[in-house]
Amino acid sequence: MNSNTTFSTDQQAFNPNEIVLKLRNDLIKDFLDERNLIEYLSREYRMMDVSRVKVEFIKRDLKLLIQSPLDNEHYREVLETISETGSAALSQGNEKVFYKEIEQILKKYIYSE
């Protein structure tokens, strides 16, 4: 969950949608580990004490997200880049697209009472 993470996967016989879906779901799984989630909230949002209830609601929404199909519009640029270059390596800011979807869920609970 390092913000300098480079996402990559094997290049042989790939489907860009499947690659992006796997990368998205792997990142979500990292956040489902409560230690990672709390550490991220502490580092990125300066939340030193997150209530158990908020953590459970966030995890519930993350589980729903992992079960949902890929939002092709949200990942359009990444999908196009993979298709055009034939490379599944994502770096130099592309990972922000993956975090943005998760951060929408986090913000929903961070800024609520």
VMD Tcl script that draws the C-alpha trace (Angstrom):
set ca {
  {0.00 0.00 0.00}
  {2.98 2.23 -0.51}
  {2.01 5.24 -2.60}
  {5.04 4.55 -4.83}
  {3.81 1.09 -5.74}
  {4.26 -0.08 -9.31}
  {1.53 -2.42 -10.45}
  {2.48 -5.04 -12.99}
  {1.45 -8.45 -14.18}
  {2.47 -11.06 -16.74}
  {2.17 -9.81 -20.30}
  {1.25 -13.07 -22.06}
  {-2.30 -13.38 -23.44}
  {-3.87 -10.72 -21.31}
  {-7.20 -9.01 -21.24}
  {-6.85 -5.39 -20.05}
  {-10.16 -5.55 -18.14}
  {-9.09 -8.69 -16.29}
  {-5.72 -7.16 -15.42}
  {-7.21 -3.96 -14.06}
  {-9.89 -5.89 -12.16}
  {-7.25 -8.10 -10.55}
  {-5.08 -5.13 -9.61}
  {-8.09 -3.29 -8.18}
  {-9.23 -6.30 -6.19}
  {-5.72 -6.99 -4.86}
  {-5.52 -3.42 -3.60}
  {-8.95 -3.71 -1.98}
  {-7.83 -6.92 -0.26}
  {-4.89 -5.00 1.20}
  {-7.34 -2.51 2.68}
  {-9.50 -5.29 4.08}
  {-6.59 -6.14 6.35}
  {-7.51 -3.95 9.29}
  {-3.89 -3.14 10.13}
  {-3.30 -1.75 6.65}
  {-6.55 0.17 6.69}
  {-5.84 1.82 10.05}
  {-2.25 2.58 9.09}
  {-3.39 4.20 5.84}
  {-6.04 6.29 7.59}
  {-3.48 7.40 10.13}
  {-0.87 8.30 7.51}
  {-3.06 9.86 4.83}
  {-5.88 11.39 6.89}
  {-4.19 11.89 10.27}
  {-6.85 9.74 11.93}
  {-5.11 8.31 14.96}
  {-8.18 6.78 16.55}
  {-10.70 5.15 14.22}
  {-13.83 3.74 15.80}
  {-14.51 0.04 15.45}
  {-17.88 0.86 13.89}
  {-16.32 2.99 11.14}
  {-13.77 0.30 10.38}
  {-16.53 -2.28 10.02}
  {-18.60 -0.02 7.74}
  {-15.56 0.71 5.58}
  {-14.73 -2.98 5.33}
  {-18.35 -3.78 4.42}
  {-18.29 -1.25 1.56}
  {-14.89 -2.50 0.39}
  {-16.29 -6.04 0.25}
  {-19.17 -4.76 -1.87}
  {-16.70 -2.98 -4.15}
  {-14.61 -6.11 -4.64}
  {-17.75 -7.95 -5.75}
  {-18.76 -5.25 -8.21}
  {-17.78 -5.22 -11.87}
  {-15.04 -2.92 -13.06}
  {-16.13 0.66 -13.76}
  {-14.78 0.92 -17.31}
  {-15.30 4.67 -17.42}
  {-13.35 5.23 -14.22}
  {-10.46 3.09 -15.51}
  {-10.77 4.16 -19.15}
  {-7.31 5.78 -19.39}
  {-5.58 2.84 -17.75}
  {-7.41 0.35 -19.97}
  {-6.50 2.34 -23.09}
  {-2.86 2.56 -22.06}
  {-2.66 -1.18 -21.50}
  {-4.34 -1.87 -24.85}
  {-2.16 0.59 -26.77}
  {1.19 -0.31 -25.26}
  {0.66 -4.02 -24.80}
  {2.14 -3.58 -21.35}
  {0.41 -4.18 -18.06}
  {2.93 -2.23 -16.00}
  {1.30 0.73 -14.30}
  {3.31 3.47 -12.71}
  {3.94 7.20 -12.66}
  {0.60 8.24 -11.26}
  {-1.63 5.55 -12.75}
  {-1.99 3.93 -9.33}
  {-3.88 7.05 -8.21}
  {-6.87 5.86 -10.25}
  {-6.99 2.69 -8.16}
  {-6.71 4.56 -4.87}
  {-9.35 7.12 -5.89}
  {-12.09 4.51 -5.98}
  {-11.16 3.29 -2.50}
  {-10.75 6.78 -1.12}
  {-14.33 7.59 -2.11}
  {-15.43 4.93 0.37}
  {-12.98 6.09 3.03}
  {-14.09 9.72 2.78}
  {-17.71 8.69 3.12}
  {-16.95 7.51 6.67}
  {-14.08 9.81 7.61}
  {-16.14 12.96 7.25}
  {-19.28 11.58 8.87}
  {-20.00 11.58 12.57}
}
mol new
graphics top color blue
foreach p $ca { graphics top sphere $p radius 0.5 }
foreach p [lrange $ca 0 end-1] q [lrange $ca 1 end] { graphics top cylinder $p $q radius 0.2 }
display resetview
